[in-house]
Amino acid sequence: MKTYALVTGASSGIGECFARALAARGKNLLLVARSAEKLEALARDLAVRHSIEAEALPADLAEPGAASHLAMSIFSRGFAVDLLVNSAGFGAQGKFWEIPLERHAQMLRLNVQALVELCHLLLVGMLERKGGTIINVSSTASFQPLPYTSSYAATKSFVTSFSLGLAEELRPCGVKVITLCPGPTRTRFFEAGQYRTIRMRGKLQAPEEVVEAALKRLDRGGLVLCRWLDKALVFMERFLPRAIVTRGAAELFKP
Ligand SMILES: NC(=O)c1ccc[n+]([C@@H]2O[C@H](COP(=O)([O-])OP(=O)(O)OC[C@H]3O[C@@H](n4cnc5c(N)ncnc54)[C@H](OP(=O)(O)O)[C@@H]3O)[C@@H](O)[C@H]2O)c1
């Protein structure tokens, strides 16, 4: 049976790198994001270059009901998805009350609700076929509160907790879950979220590095922290008082 990888956020950054890396491995692709023209150009290019099937499925996943609509169109066209990469997401920097409420709501719908809905809807086929993999792109932001980007960090805490729990539930079913937690990565993310902090410049990793770390774990699933520095920080934070960690993070993200 012909199977596909569905990659959300495929028009840019980590999602686009996933699309390119999977195409190079001969995987058929369904590409999702809002930028239809970019997706279509990428799908055409990857299909020709790697002799795969690639379809652009433009969608605004922050719209209520968009994930269900997308899943319905995938089912009705007979695409069997055995790899789901949930990479679409954004953050926002600033004082919580100065960021418009609708921006927070969009972030919750995209980073949390659409991700949960796609996992739920696409798992049905994976469970029937007794196999598949879900890669949920979380963040090192998920391991502690991040003042001045509080709601973003909380969405990623949800993604990490949800994905680790789901992985355990799925252990006997042949479906793997990778909880991918990149640190600061060189993509459009910082512009899109209007991050004004410059403290991270020079410390950004390449999105290809992030994708490679995840794909190495494709057969096993699990929690993926990409760099030794991220692993060390996440480990050490567990032994420090929460207030101190939160105050340190505030210094980093204060606009
Ligand atoms: N970059 C980092 O430092 C970093 C670190 C840790 C985790 N992450 C996570 O990595 C993931 C990917 O981010 P990135 O760094 O690759 O940033 P990016 O370059 O800004 O990519 C974000 C992707 O999400 C898509 N997207 C945004 N809003 C959407 C919507 N409403 N509906 C559908 N697609 C939407 C964008 O495409 P369109 O604009 O075309 O819709 C784009 O393809 C995010 O979940 C982010 O939280 C990033």
The ligand as an SDF file (V2000), in Angstrom:
LIG
                    3D

 48 52  0  0  0  0  0  0  0  0999 V2000
   12.9230   28.0920   15.6430 N   0  0  0  0  0  0  0  0  0  0  0  0
   13.0730   27.8060   16.9190 C   0  0  0  0  0  0  0  0  0  0  0  0
   13.9150   28.3630   17.6230 O   0  0  0  0  0  0  0  0  0  0  0  0
   12.2040   26.7370   17.5470 C   0  0  0  0  0  0  0  0  0  0  0  0
   12.6460   26.1720   18.7650 C   0  0  0  0  0  0  0  0  0  0  0  0
   11.8660   25.1990   19.3590 C   0  0  0  0  0  0  0  0  0  0  0  0
   10.6950   24.7900   18.7590 C   0  0  0  0  0  0  0  0  0  0  0  0
   10.2870   25.3650   17.6010 N   0  0  0  0  0  0  0  0  0  0  0  0
    9.0240   24.8940   17.0160 C   0  0  0  0  0  0  0  0  0  0  0  0
    9.2750   24.4180   15.7190 O   0  0  0  0  0  0  0  0  0  0  0  0
    8.0820   24.4640   14.9540 C   0  0  0  0  0  0  0  0  0  0  0  0
    8.3900   25.0230   13.5820 C   0  0  0  0  0  0  0  0  0  0  0  0
    8.8200   26.3550   13.7070 O   0  0  0  0  0  0  0  0  0  0  0  0
   10.0120   26.9350   12.8260 P   0  0  0  0  0  0  0  0  0  0  0  0
   11.1190   27.2450   13.7340 O   0  0  0  0  0  0  0  0  0  0  0  0
   10.2570   26.0560   11.6720 O   0  0  0  0  0  0  0  0  0  0  0  0
    9.3690   28.3350   12.4010 O   0  0  0  0  0  0  0  0  0  0  0  0
    8.8730   28.8960   10.9930 P   0  0  0  0  0  0  0  0  0  0  0  0
   10.0070   28.9080   10.0330 O   0  0  0  0  0  0  0  0  0  0  0  0
    8.1890   30.1720   11.3290 O   0  0  0  0  0  0  0  0  0  0  0  0
    7.8060   27.8160   10.4910 O   0  0  0  0  0  0  0  0  0  0  0  0
    6.5020   27.7640   11.0070 C   0  0  0  0  0  0  0  0  0  0  0  0
    5.6530   26.9700   10.0490 C   0  0  0  0  0  0  0  0  0  0  0  0
    4.3120   26.8900   10.5840 O   0  0  0  0  0  0  0  0  0  0  0  0
    3.3940   27.2980    9.5510 C   0  0  0  0  0  0  0  0  0  0  0  0
    2.2220   27.9340   10.1490 N   0  0  0  0  0  0  0  0  0  0  0  0
    2.1780   29.0500   10.9220 C   0  0  0  0  0  0  0  0  0  0  0  0
    0.9150   29.3670   11.2300 N   0  0  0  0  0  0  0  0  0  0  0  0
    0.1350   28.4260   10.6310 C   0  0  0  0  0  0  0  0  0  0  0  0
   -1.2620   28.2120   10.5690 C   0  0  0  0  0  0  0  0  0  0  0  0
   -2.1310   29.0480   11.1740 N   0  0  0  0  0  0  0  0  0  0  0  0
   -1.7360   27.1490    9.8640 N   0  0  0  0  0  0  0  0  0  0  0  0
   -0.8710   26.3000    9.2350 C   0  0  0  0  0  0  0  0  0  0  0  0
    0.4700   26.4580    9.2580 N   0  0  0  0  0  0  0  0  0  0  0  0
    0.9600   27.5010    9.9500 C   0  0  0  0  0  0  0  0  0  0  0  0
    4.1890   28.3040    8.7160 C   0  0  0  0  0  0  0  0  0  0  0  0
    3.6820   28.3680    7.3760 O   0  0  0  0  0  0  0  0  0  0  0  0
    2.6890   29.5070    6.8120 P   0  0  0  0  0  0  0  0  0  0  0  0
    3.1370   30.8210    7.3510 O   0  0  0  0  0  0  0  0  0  0  0  0
    2.8300   29.3240    5.3390 O   0  0  0  0  0  0  0  0  0  0  0  0
    1.3300   29.0880    7.2990 O   0  0  0  0  0  0  0  0  0  0  0  0
    5.5500   27.6280    8.6810 C   0  0  0  0  0  0  0  0  0  0  0  0
    5.5620   26.6310    7.6790 O   0  0  0  0  0  0  0  0  0  0  0  0
    7.0840   25.2940   15.7590 C   0  0  0  0  0  0  0  0  0  0  0  0
    6.1510   24.4180   16.3710 O   0  0  0  0  0  0  0  0  0  0  0  0
    7.9540   25.9530   16.8240 C   0  0  0  0  0  0  0  0  0  0  0  0
    7.2360   26.2050   17.9870 O   0  0  0  0  0  0  0  0  0  0  0  0
   11.0170   26.3220   16.9620 C   0  0  0  0  0  0  0  0  0  0  0  0
  1  2  1  0
  2  3  2  0
  2  4  1  0
  4  5  1  0
  4 48  2  0
  5  6  2  0
  6  7  1  0
  7  8  2  0
  8  9  1  0
  8 48  1  0
  9 10  1  0
  9 46  1  0
 10 11  1  0
 11 12  1  0
 11 44  1  0
 12 13  1  0
 13 14  1  0
 14 15  2  0
 14 16  1  0
 14 17  1  0
 17 18  1  0
 18 19  2  0
 18 20  1  0
 18 21  1  0
 21 22  1  0
 22 23  1  0
 23 24  1  0
 23 42  1  0
 24 25  1  0
 25 26  1  0
 25 36  1  0
 26 27  1  0
 26 35  1  0
 27 28  2  0
 28 29  1  0
 29 30  1  0
 29 35  2  0
 30 31  1  0
 30 32  2  0
 32 33  1  0
 33 34  2  0
 34 35  1  0
 36 37  1  0
 36 42  1  0
 37 38  1  0
 38 39  2  0
 38 40  1  0
 38 41  1  0
 42 43  1  0
 44 45  1  0
 44 46  1  0
 46 47  1  0
M  CHG  2   8   1  16  -1
M  END
$$$$
